[in-house]
Amino acid sequence: MLIELVKVAKFPGTSWLADVRTAFGHIAVRWCGDRTAEPGEYHVEWTIDEDIAWGRNAKSAAGIGPGLRTGGHCVVVRGRLSLTEDGAALLDLNGATILLHLADPLPDGVAGTWVELFIEREKIAVYPYEL
């Protein structure tokens, strides 16, 4: 996915964080690239390093379409949820696929719907790559 990197910074007690903009939101997440990266456009992969538990950090989205926003101490990621044949959970974030680790099985009927995940900002990361 193509993002705009606004800046990379480190604050006491945190990982390196990237101020990231997309067409559907603006958030700060863990940066797993060059710490001296200049502002600009980067292709990135997304990872979420937190178990997803329906009703705790995941719920049905009020709206449709991808979204990123700050939600207090966390970031809110809205995407379309899907399940693979072998039971893996995936989140489609505007064409970028994020593999999810489930704490428990998902409720019936949520596959294929828009969901919101509430993730600590240091548990969601972007990894830049070259095309």
TORNUVO-420665 format. One record per residue: residue number from 1; chain; x, y, z of N, C-alpha, C in turn. Coordinates in pm, whole numbers, plus 50000, padded with zeros to 5 digits. Layout:
BEGIN
resi:NUM | chain:A | nu:X | nv:Y | nw:Z | cau:X | cav:Y | caw:Z | cu:X | cv:Y | cw:Z $
...
# end
This chain:
BEGIN
resi:1 | chain:A | nu:50085 | nv:49883 | nw:50000 | cau:50000 | cav:50000 | caw:50000 | cu:50089 | cv:50123 | cw:50000 $
resi:2 | chain:A | nu:50047 | nv:50223 | nw:49926 | cau:50120 | cav:50349 | caw:49920 | cu:50070 | cv:50441 | cw:50031 $
resi:3 | chain:A | nu:50163 | nv:50490 | nw:50111 | cau:50131 | cav:50584 | caw:50219 | cu:50219 | cv:50707 | cw:50203 $
resi:4 | chain:A | nu:50181 | nv:50813 | nw:50272 | cau:50268 | cav:50930 | caw:50282 | cu:50326 | cv:50930 | cw:50422 $
resi:5 | chain:A | nu:50458 | nv:50926 | nw:50430 | cau:50528 | cav:50936 | caw:50558 | cu:50548 | cv:51085 | cw:50586 $
resi:6 | chain:A | nu:50491 | nv:51130 | nw:50697 | cau:50506 | cav:51270 | caw:50735 | cu:50637 | cv:51288 | cw:50811 $
resi:7 | chain:A | nu:50661 | nv:51198 | nw:50909 | cau:50787 | cav:51203 | caw:50983 | cu:50802 | cv:51074 | cw:51064 $
resi:8 | chain:A | nu:50925 | nv:51048 | nw:51107 | cau:50957 | cav:50937 | caw:51196 | cu:51015 | cv:50998 | cw:51322 $
resi:9 | chain:A | nu:50968 | nv:50953 | nw:51439 | cau:51016 | cav:51009 | caw:51565 | cu:51017 | cv:50902 | cw:51673 $
resi:10 | chain:A | nu:51098 | nv:50925 | nw:51774 | cau:51102 | cav:50837 | caw:51891 | cu:51078 | cv:50922 | cw:52014 $
resi:11 | chain:A | nu:50985 | nv:50877 | nw:52096 | cau:50954 | cav:50945 | caw:52221 | cu:50998 | cv:50855 | cw:52335 $
resi:12 | chain:A | nu:51031 | nv:50909 | nw:52451 | cau:51077 | cav:50825 | caw:52563 | cu:50978 | cv:50711 | cw:52591 $
resi:13 | chain:A | nu:51032 | nv:50590 | nw:52602 | cau:50952 | cav:50474 | caw:52636 | cu:50871 | cv:50416 | cw:52521 $
resi:14 | chain:A | nu:50897 | nv:50461 | nw:52397 | cau:50822 | cav:50409 | caw:52283 | cu:50917 | cv:50356 | cw:52176 $
resi:15 | chain:A | nu:50858 | nv:50286 | nw:52082 | cau:50931 | cav:50244 | caw:51962 | cu:50940 | cv:50364 | cw:51868 $
resi:16 | chain:A | nu:51009 | nv:50346 | nw:51755 | cau:51010 | cav:50448 | caw:51653 | cu:50870 | cv:50452 | cw:51592 $
resi:17 | chain:A | nu:50811 | nv:50569 | nw:51588 | cau:50676 | cav:50585 | caw:51536 | cu:50678 | cv:50666 | cw:51407 $
resi:18 | chain:A | nu:50589 | nv:50626 | nw:51315 | cau:50574 | cav:50697 | caw:51189 | cu:50441 | cv:50770 | cw:51190 $
resi:19 | chain:A | nu:50443 | nv:50893 | nw:51151 | cau:50322 | cav:50971 | caw:51128 | cu:50285 | cv:50943 | cw:50982 $
resi:20 | chain:A | nu:50175 | nv:50869 | nw:50963 | cau:50138 | cav:50814 | caw:50833 | cu:50006 | cv:50874 | cw:50785 $
resi:21 | chain:A | nu:50001 | nv:50911 | nw:50658 | cau:49877 | cav:50960 | caw:50597 | cu:49839 | cv:50872 | cw:50480 $
resi:22 | chain:A | nu:49710 | nv:50848 | nw:50468 | cau:49654 | cav:50780 | caw:50352 | cu:49533 | cv:50860 | cw:50307 $
resi:23 | chain:A | nu:49472 | nv:50818 | nw:50197 | cau:49352 | cav:50886 | caw:50149 | cu:49234 | cv:50867 | cw:50244 $
resi:24 | chain:A | nu:49246 | nv:50769 | nw:50338 | cau:49134 | cav:50739 | caw:50427 | cu:49169 | cv:50752 | cw:50574 $
resi:25 | chain:A | nu:49276 | nv:50823 | nw:50607 | cau:49307 | cav:50847 | caw:50748 | cu:49450 | cv:50884 | cw:50774 $
resi:26 | chain:A | nu:49476 | nv:50927 | nw:50896 | cau:49606 | cav:50978 | caw:50941 | cu:49629 | cv:50927 | cw:51082 $
resi:27 | chain:A | nu:49736 | nv:50847 | nw:51103 | cau:49766 | cav:50790 | caw:51234 | cu:49916 | cv:50782 | cw:51256 $
resi:28 | chain:A | nu:49954 | nv:50751 | nw:51379 | cau:50094 | cav:50721 | caw:51414 | cu:50101 | cv:50573 | cw:51450 $
resi:29 | chain:A | nu:50197 | nv:50502 | nw:51387 | cau:50215 | cav:50358 | caw:51411 | cu:50364 | cv:50328 | cw:51418 $
resi:30 | chain:A | nu:50397 | nv:50205 | nw:51462 | cau:50536 | cav:50165 | caw:51473 | cu:50601 | cv:50160 | cw:51334 $
resi:31 | chain:A | nu:50718 | nv:50218 | nw:51322 | cau:50792 | cav:50225 | caw:51196 | cu:50902 | cv:50120 | cw:51197 $
resi:32 | chain:A | nu:50903 | nv:50034 | nw:51098 | cau:51003 | cav:49927 | caw:51089 | cu:51092 | cv:49946 | cw:50968 $
resi:33 | chain:A | nu:51122 | nv:50068 | nw:50939 | cau:51210 | cav:50103 | caw:50828 | cu:51328 | cv:50184 | cw:50878 $
resi:34 | chain:A | nu:51394 | nv:50249 | nw:50785 | cau:51509 | cav:50334 | caw:50814 | cu:51466 | cv:50448 | cw:50904 $
resi:35 | chain:A | nu:51533 | nv:50461 | nw:51016 | cau:51496 | cav:50565 | caw:51114 | cu:51525 | cv:50705 | cw:51064 $
resi:36 | chain:A | nu:51605 | nv:50716 | nw:50960 | cau:51635 | cav:50848 | caw:50903 | cu:51555 | cv:50872 | cw:50775 $
resi:37 | chain:A | nu:51449 | nv:50796 | nw:50756 | cau:51367 | cav:50811 | caw:50635 | cu:51314 | cv:50952 | cw:50622 $
resi:38 | chain:A | nu:51320 | nv:51002 | nw:50502 | cau:51272 | cav:51136 | caw:50472 | cu:51121 | cv:51131 | cw:50446 $
resi:39 | chain:A | nu:51051 | nv:51241 | nw:50471 | cau:50910 | cav:51246 | caw:50437 | cu:50889 | cv:51217 | cw:50288 $
resi:40 | chain:A | nu:50777 | nv:51154 | nw:50258 | cau:50747 | cav:51123 | caw:50118 | cu:50660 | cv:51000 | cw:50108 $
resi:41 | chain:A | nu:50645 | nv:50951 | nw:49986 | cau:50562 | cav:50834 | caw:49961 | cu:50643 | cv:50706 | cw:49975 $
resi:42 | chain:A | nu:50583 | nv:50607 | nw:50040 | cau:50646 | cav:50477 | caw:50060 | cu:50542 | cv:50367 | cw:50040 $
resi:43 | chain:A | nu:50585 | nv:50258 | nw:49980 | cau:50502 | cav:50138 | caw:49976 | cu:50530 | cv:50062 | cw:50105 $
resi:44 | chain:A | nu:50424 | nv:50019 | nw:50173 | cau:50442 | cav:49950 | caw:50301 | cu:50353 | cv:49827 | cw:50310 $
resi:45 | chain:A | nu:50396 | nv:49735 | nw:50394 | cau:50312 | cav:49624 | caw:50440 | cu:50274 | cv:49656 | cw:50583 $
resi:46 | chain:A | nu:50154 | nv:49613 | nw:50623 | cau:50103 | cav:49636 | caw:50757 | cu:50103 | cv:49506 | cw:50835 $
resi:47 | chain:A | nu:50135 | nv:49513 | nw:50965 | cau:50119 | cav:49399 | caw:51054 | cu:50050 | cv:49445 | cw:51181 $
resi:48 | chain:A | nu:49976 | nv:49353 | nw:51241 | cau:49913 | cav:49378 | caw:51371 | cu:49962 | cv:49269 | cw:51464 $
resi:49 | chain:A | nu:50030 | nv:49308 | nw:51571 | cau:50090 | cav:49215 | caw:51667 | cu:50009 | cv:49208 | cw:51795 $
resi:50 | chain:A | nu:49879 | nv:49194 | nw:51781 | cau:49790 | cav:49186 | caw:51896 | cu:49681 | cv:49085 | cw:51863 $
resi:51 | chain:A | nu:49648 | nv:48998 | nw:51959 | cau:49539 | cav:48903 | caw:51937 | cu:49408 | cv:48979 | cw:51927 $
resi:52 | chain:A | nu:49327 | nv:48939 | nw:51830 | cau:49198 | cav:49003 | caw:51808 | cu:49091 | cv:48924 | cw:51883 $
resi:53 | chain:A | nu:49018 | nv:48994 | nw:51969 | cau:48911 | cav:48932 | caw:52047 | cu:48784 | cv:49012 | cw:52023 $
resi:54 | chain:A | nu:48686 | nv:48947 | nw:51960 | cau:48560 | cav:49013 | caw:51928 | cu:48495 | cv:49067 | cw:52055 $
resi:55 | chain:A | nu:48455 | nv:49193 | nw:52053 | cau:48393 | cav:49256 | caw:52169 | cu:48493 | cv:49324 | cw:52260 $
resi:56 | chain:A | nu:48621 | nv:49291 | nw:52249 | cau:48724 | cav:49358 | caw:52328 | cu:48798 | cv:49460 | cw:52243 $
resi:57 | chain:A | nu:48860 | nv:49416 | nw:52133 | cau:48931 | cav:49510 | caw:52047 | cu:48884 | cv:49501 | cw:51902 $
resi:58 | chain:A | nu:48769 | nv:49440 | nw:51881 | cau:48709 | cav:49430 | caw:51747 | cu:48558 | cv:49438 | cw:51759 $
resi:59 | chain:A | nu:48497 | nv:49508 | nw:51662 | cau:48351 | cav:49517 | caw:51660 | cu:48306 | cv:49550 | cw:51518 $
resi:60 | chain:A | nu:48177 | nv:49537 | nw:51494 | cau:48121 | cav:49576 | caw:51364 | cu:48138 | cv:49726 | cw:51346 $
resi:61 | chain:A | nu:48172 | nv:49765 | nw:51224 | cau:48191 | cav:49907 | caw:51196 | cu:48058 | cv:49976 | cw:51174 $
resi:62 | chain:A | nu:48050 | nv:50101 | nw:51216 | cau:47929 | cav:50180 | caw:51197 | cu:47916 | cv:50221 | cw:51050 $
resi:63 | chain:A | nu:48028 | nv:50239 | nw:50981 | cau:48026 | cav:50281 | caw:50841 | cu:48091 | cv:50177 | cw:50752 $
resi:64 | chain:A | nu:48103 | nv:50213 | nw:50625 | cau:48170 | cav:50124 | caw:50531 | cu:48289 | cv:50197 | cw:50471 $
resi:65 | chain:A | nu:48379 | nv:50122 | nw:50415 | cau:48499 | cav:50178 | caw:50355 | cu:48615 | cv:50174 | cw:50452 $
resi:66 | chain:A | nu:48737 | nv:50175 | nw:50398 | cau:48855 | cav:50170 | caw:50484 | cu:48868 | cv:50296 | cw:50566 $
resi:67 | chain:A | nu:48932 | nv:50284 | nw:50681 | cau:48953 | cav:50400 | caw:50766 | cu:49066 | cv:50381 | cw:50864 $
resi:68 | chain:A | nu:49133 | nv:50489 | nw:50896 | cau:49238 | cav:50494 | caw:50999 | cu:49214 | cv:50621 | cw:51079 $
resi:69 | chain:A | nu:49214 | nv:50607 | nw:51212 | cau:49201 | cav:50727 | caw:51296 | cu:49260 | cv:50698 | cw:51433 $
resi:70 | chain:A | nu:49290 | nv:50803 | nw:51504 | cau:49338 | cav:50791 | caw:51640 | cu:49218 | cv:50777 | cw:51732 $
resi:71 | chain:A | nu:49230 | nv:50686 | nw:51829 | cau:49122 | cav:50663 | caw:51924 | cu:49173 | cv:50666 | cw:52066 $
resi:72 | chain:A | nu:49223 | nv:50780 | nw:52111 | cau:49279 | cav:50789 | caw:52246 | cu:49416 | cv:50724 | cw:52252 $
resi:73 | chain:A | nu:49430 | nv:50618 | nw:52331 | cau:49559 | cav:50551 | caw:52347 | cu:49585 | cv:50449 | cw:52237 $
resi:74 | chain:A | nu:49492 | nv:50436 | nw:52141 | cau:49506 | cav:50334 | caw:52036 | cu:49478 | cv:50396 | cw:51900 $
resi:75 | chain:A | nu:49490 | nv:50313 | nw:51797 | cau:49447 | cav:50353 | caw:51664 | cu:49330 | cv:50265 | cw:51626 $
resi:76 | chain:A | nu:49243 | nv:50319 | nw:51544 | cau:49125 | cav:50246 | caw:51499 | cu:49143 | cv:50220 | cw:51350 $
resi:77 | chain:A | nu:49136 | nv:50092 | nw:51315 | cau:49154 | cav:50049 | caw:51177 | cu:49022 | cv:49989 | cw:51130 $
resi:78 | chain:A | nu:48966 | nv:50044 | nw:51021 | cau:48842 | cav:49989 | caw:50967 | cu:48871 | cv:49924 | cw:50832 $
resi:79 | chain:A | nu:48832 | nv:49798 | nw:50820 | cau:48851 | cav:49725 | caw:50696 | cu:48749 | cv:49614 | cw:50684 $
resi:80 | chain:A | nu:48755 | nv:49542 | nw:50573 | cau:48663 | cav:49432 | caw:50550 | cu:48729 | cv:49302 | cw:50596 $
resi:81 | chain:A | nu:48659 | nv:49230 | nw:50681 | cau:48708 | cav:49106 | caw:50741 | cu:48674 | cv:48988 | cw:50653 $
resi:82 | chain:A | nu:48769 | nv:48896 | nw:50638 | cau:48740 | cav:48772 | caw:50566 | cu:48810 | cv:48657 | cw:50635 $
resi:83 | chain:A | nu:48763 | nv:48537 | nw:50606 | cau:48823 | cav:48415 | caw:50658 | cu:48868 | cv:48329 | cw:50540 $
resi:84 | chain:A | nu:48982 | nv:48266 | nw:50555 | cau:49029 | cav:48173 | caw:50453 | cu:48967 | cv:48037 | cw:50477 $
resi:85 | chain:A | nu:48984 | nv:47946 | nw:50381 | cau:48930 | cav:47811 | caw:50396 | cu:48985 | cv:47739 | cw:50518 $
resi:86 | chain:A | nu:49110 | nv:47771 | nw:50554 | cau:49170 | cav:47704 | caw:50671 | cu:49147 | cv:47781 | cw:50801 $
resi:87 | chain:A | nu:49062 | nv:47885 | nw:50798 | cau:49022 | cav:47954 | caw:50920 | cu:49104 | cv:48075 | cw:50958 $
resi:88 | chain:A | nu:49200 | nv:48115 | nw:50874 | cau:49278 | cav:48235 | caw:50904 | cu:49191 | cv:48359 | cw:50881 $
resi:89 | chain:A | nu:49210 | nv:48459 | nw:50965 | cau:49136 | cav:48584 | caw:50953 | cu:49224 | cv:48689 | cw:50884 $
resi:90 | chain:A | nu:49164 | nv:48760 | nw:50788 | cau:49234 | cav:48862 | caw:50713 | cu:49154 | cv:48991 | cw:50717 $
resi:91 | chain:A | nu:49224 | nv:49103 | nw:50720 | cau:49159 | cav:49233 | caw:50712 | cu:49205 | cv:49299 | cw:50584 $
resi:92 | chain:A | nu:49110 | nv:49336 | nw:50499 | cau:49142 | cav:49408 | caw:50376 | cu:49134 | cv:49557 | cw:50407 $
resi:93 | chain:A | nu:49249 | nv:49622 | nw:50399 | cau:49259 | cav:49765 | caw:50425 | cu:49289 | cv:49834 | cw:50293 $
resi:94 | chain:A | nu:49183 | nv:49864 | nw:50217 | cau:49197 | cav:49931 | caw:50088 | cu:49292 | cv:49857 | cw:49994 $
resi:95 | chain:A | nu:49281 | nv:49726 | nw:49987 | cau:49364 | cav:49646 | caw:49898 | cu:49486 | cv:49585 | cw:49965 $
resi:96 | chain:A | nu:49524 | nv:49632 | nw:50082 | cau:49634 | cav:49573 | caw:50158 | cu:49574 | cv:49467 | cw:50251 $
resi:97 | chain:A | nu:49633 | nv:49349 | nw:50252 | cau:49582 | cav:49241 | caw:50335 | cu:49667 | cv:49228 | cw:50460 $
resi:98 | chain:A | nu:49599 | nv:49228 | nw:50575 | cau:49666 | cav:49214 | caw:50705 | cu:49620 | cv:49085 | cw:50769 $
resi:99 | chain:A | nu:49714 | nv:48996 | nw:50800 | cau:49682 | cav:48872 | caw:50869 | cu:49654 | cv:48902 | cw:51015 $
resi:100 | chain:A | nu:49543 | nv:48848 | nw:51066 | cau:49504 | cav:48872 | caw:51205 | cu:49522 | cv:48745 | cw:51287 $
resi:101 | chain:A | nu:49561 | nv:48761 | nw:51412 | cau:49572 | cav:48650 | caw:51506 | cu:49449 | cv:48658 | cw:51597 $
resi:102 | chain:A | nu:49369 | nv:48553 | nw:51595 | cau:49244 | cav:48552 | caw:51672 | cu:49264 | cv:48490 | cw:51809 $
resi:103 | chain:A | nu:49213 | nv:48557 | nw:51911 | cau:49215 | cav:48501 | caw:52046 | cu:49110 | cv:48392 | cw:52060 $
resi:104 | chain:A | nu:48996 | nv:48410 | nw:51994 | cau:48884 | cav:48318 | caw:51997 | cu:48821 | cv:48316 | cw:51858 $
resi:105 | chain:A | nu:48742 | nv:48215 | nw:51828 | cau:48671 | cav:48215 | caw:51700 | cu:48580 | cv:48338 | cw:51688 $
resi:106 | chain:A | nu:48563 | nv:48383 | nw:51565 | cau:48476 | cav:48498 | caw:51540 | cu:48330 | cv:48456 | cw:51547 $
resi:107 | chain:A | nu:48241 | nv:48549 | nw:51581 | cau:48099 | cav:48518 | caw:51580 | cu:48051 | cv:48486 | cw:51437 $
resi:108 | chain:A | nu:47947 | nv:48409 | nw:51427 | cau:47888 | cav:48379 | caw:51297 | cu:47842 | cv:48508 | cw:51229 $
resi:109 | chain:A | nu:47862 | nv:48513 | nw:51100 | cau:47810 | cav:48625 | caw:51022 | cu:47898 | cv:48747 | cw:51010 $
resi:110 | chain:A | nu:48016 | nv:48750 | nw:51073 | cau:48099 | cav:48871 | caw:51063 | cu:48195 | cv:48865 | cw:50944 $
resi:111 | chain:A | nu:48221 | nv:48747 | nw:50892 | cau:48308 | cav:48736 | caw:50775 | cu:48242 | cv:48809 | cw:50659 $
resi:112 | chain:A | nu:48319 | nv:48890 | nw:50589 | cau:48269 | cav:48967 | caw:50476 | cu:48211 | cv:49102 | cw:50513 $
resi:113 | chain:A | nu:48213 | nv:49137 | nw:50641 | cau:48157 | cav:49265 | caw:50685 | cu:48269 | cv:49364 | cw:50716 $
resi:114 | chain:A | nu:48231 | nv:49490 | nw:50731 | cau:48324 | cav:49594 | caw:50771 | cu:48337 | cv:49591 | cw:50923 $
resi:115 | chain:A | nu:48461 | nv:49593 | nw:50971 | cau:48486 | cav:49588 | caw:51114 | cu:48584 | cv:49698 | cw:51153 $
resi:116 | chain:A | nu:48584 | nv:49730 | nw:51282 | cau:48683 | cav:49821 | caw:51337 | cu:48766 | cv:49747 | cw:51440 $
resi:117 | chain:A | nu:48897 | nv:49766 | nw:51431 | cau:48991 | cav:49709 | caw:51528 | cu:49050 | cv:49824 | cw:51608 $
resi:118 | chain:A | nu:49062 | nv:49805 | nw:51738 | cau:49118 | cav:49905 | caw:51828 | cu:49251 | cv:49849 | cw:51878 $
resi:119 | chain:A | nu:49361 | nv:49902 | nw:51824 | cau:49493 | cav:49844 | caw:51843 | cu:49587 | cv:49947 | cw:51905 $
resi:120 | chain:A | nu:49665 | nv:49904 | nw:52005 | cau:49768 | cav:49993 | caw:52061 | cu:49862 | cv:50033 | cw:51949 $
resi:121 | chain:A | nu:49899 | nv:50162 | nw:51943 | cau:49977 | cav:50210 | caw:51828 | cu:50111 | cv:50140 | cw:51812 $
resi:122 | chain:A | nu:50167 | nv:50088 | nw:51918 | cau:50295 | cav:50018 | caw:51905 | cu:50276 | cv:49873 | cw:51862 $
resi:123 | chain:A | nu:50153 | nv:49827 | nw:51851 | cau:50125 | cav:49689 | caw:51809 | cu:50078 | cv:49681 | cw:51664 $
resi:124 | chain:A | nu:50074 | nv:49795 | nw:51598 | cau:50047 | cav:49797 | caw:51454 | cu:50169 | cv:49863 | cw:51389 $
resi:125 | chain:A | nu:50221 | nv:49797 | nw:51286 | cau:50346 | cav:49843 | caw:51228 | cu:50339 | cv:49850 | cw:51076 $
resi:126 | chain:A | nu:50422 | nv:49937 | nw:51021 | cau:50440 | cav:49943 | caw:50876 | cu:50584 | cv:49911 | cw:50843 $
resi:127 | chain:A | nu:50600 | nv:49830 | nw:50738 | cau:50731 | cav:49788 | caw:50689 | cu:50745 | cv:49839 | cw:50546 $
resi:128 | chain:A | nu:50830 | nv:49939 | nw:50523 | cau:50847 | cav:49989 | caw:50386 | cu:50921 | cv:49888 | cw:50300 $
resi:129 | chain:A | nu:50891 | nv:49890 | nw:50170 | cau:50962 | cav:49804 | caw:50074 | cu:50973 | cv:49876 | cw:49942 $
resi:130 | chain:A | nu:51069 | nv:49832 | nw:49861 | cau:51093 | cav:49889 | caw:49728 | cu:51021 | cv:49805 | cw:49625 $
resi:131 | chain:A | nu:50965 | nv:49869 | nw:49525 | cau:50903 | cav:49798 | caw:49413 | cu:51006 | cv:49772 | cw:49306 $
# end
